[in-house]
Amino acid sequence: MSNNKDETLKDSLKVEDKLEKSFEEALSHKLTDEDIERARLLIGHDEPLKFRELYSTAHSDALRNWAFGSGDDNPLYTEEDYGLDTRWGGQIGHGTQVGHIKSPMLGDRIPKEIKAQTKGVFRGVHVFVSGGKWEWYRPLRANDRIFCFRGLESIVEKDSSFADRSVIQTDRDVCINQHGEVVGVYRIVQVLTERGKSRKKGKYSEIEPASYTDKDYEKIDAIYGQETVRGANARYFEDVNIGDELQPMAKGPLTVTEIIAFHAGGYGFVPYGLKASRLGFQNRKRIAPFYLKNEQGVWDVAQRLHWDSQWAKAIGNPMSYDYGVMRQAWLYHMVSDWAGDDAFIEKMEDSIRKFNYMGDTQFLTGKVVNKRVEDGRYLVDIEMNMINQRDTETAYGSATVSLPSKETGLSPLPPVPQELQQKATAMFRRHNELAMEKRRGDK
């Protein structure tokens, strides 16, 4: 019985024979003690992010496309003129977009000896986002330029039911605007695993692709049909009660089209880069381990496991799946629909627990768990859950929202911690110094 089951697990993750050889090298990279120790040398060193995202400026189209790519039609994010008579005085952006819109930032690199010791660390292992923590201090406004600097906060080795051994890596991105003001801080929790081991374990090999009847779609469409944007109808702190439920939300069924829409919204172009033709060739020469051949013998990016089930099977998943960042955007969408134009989402934390496979549908629920007044801000705490059509919880999260008060009006924005703003000011000043030196050199 056991042998038959093992054989079934193996068969469900099997790819075409001609691909097995192609995937061999990609599956051979290991998580080593040496790499883990080398990576720890990076803790505490902030470095400016020099790459440019698809969008480096939050122009109106960029704000709209990110929202549309998340399935969000809130006019505060999607219409150029809607926000003129709101507290914001114009169009603003989806909070999760702050971490994915970047202008190249100049600055001093990490010490040369550390750079040399950490070169190529974790190369060739699989990385996926397993959660994150957001803190926002001001909205992303139309035409903001966003610069970021990043530091490694922690490296923790952990046993993994997916791939035996894994590393949990937490990076901190500090995102500032063209005035050197901190817009938000994004802590990204990533899981690093050995591709080959995750396939041999086959933890998810028994999962069958989703299929739908008309009755199934009636349930999904009914939820879509009742979803509403709170908008200009202010939600006051005094009217909120602990135990209040947010309106349910649906996302999916997941398709390749949705993945494309999310990329079109601006996600996923750095640090590895989705490039075409000659630029793709140059990128392949730059980061060869990120590329492997498909069934036609064509080099393509490892990132394609989000739309190529053959490659997803090779690393232990029965089919391709979404990005963790997509589900972060969906949780934010749920909260902002509920909160209304006058609210400000201050914090959000999420944990991605299971994969969201092609064809899966996610059902989102949420409820108010606490309310309080803090430093003149009227705050509400929310907990959220995400469950798929198999009744499996795939993600959960929490958020803190400041709401307007009937007594005092709009809540002020949260203050930026002094030490954080001082660090951001110093990094931005150095960026400007080097930019000026570069302009002088060009002349």
Buried (B, 14 or more C-beta within 10 A) or exposed (E): EEEEEEEEBEEBBBBEEEBEEBBEEBBEBBBBEEBBEBBBBBEEBBBBBBBBBBBBBBBBEBBBBBBBBBBBBBBBBBBBEBBEEBBBEBBBBBBBBBBBBBBBBBBEEBEEEBBEBBEEBBEBBBBBBBBBBBBBBBBBBBBBBBBBBBBBBEBEEEEBEBBBBBBBBBBBBBBBBEEBBBBBBBBBBBBBBBBBBBBBBBBBBEBEEBEEEEEBEEBBEEBEEEBEBBBEEBBBBEEBEEEBEBBBBBBBBBEEEBBEBBBEBBBBBBEBBBBEEEEBEEBBEEBEEBBBBBEEEEBBBBBBBBBBBBBBBBBBBBBBBBBBBBBBBBBBBBBBBBBBBBBBBBBBBBBBEBBBBBBBBBBBBBEBEEBEEEEEBBBBBBBBBBBBBEEEEBBBBBBBBBBBBEEEEBBEBBEBEEEBBEBBBEBBEBBEEBEEEEEEEEE
